Amino acid sequence: MDRLWSWGRPATVREVVDDLQQQRAVAYTTVTTVADILHTKGWLRRDKVGRAWVYEPTCTREEYTARLMHQALDTTSDRAGALLRFIDRISEDEATALLAALEQVKARDAQ
């Protein structure tokens, strides 16, 4: 997913394997299996180009992160408590970004 997000374009398994192998050995079949699982889960879409599948993410990195955050919140009956604990651990820059995002939502909802 990281490669596809950073490239910003669809790619084949071979392209991903070739890029990953610059850092560590990885089997083509392993990347194919992971891509297939991510496709089945709805995180990747694929199209056949010639004999190869070309994969691309179904959401942005930010949308993916937001989904994970919602899933985490769904595991507790005390959402306010979980959010408070989360906020207690974020940096000042992250808090500033959070406040700015809340203001944007507030302004959007006021329209």
Buried (B, 14 or more C-beta within 10 A) or exposed (E): BEBBBEEEEBBBBEBBBBBBEEEEEBEEEEBBEBBBEBBEEEBBEBEEEEEBBBBBBBBEEEEBEEEEEEEEEEEEEEEEEBEEEBEEEEEEEEEEEEEEEEEEEEEEEEE
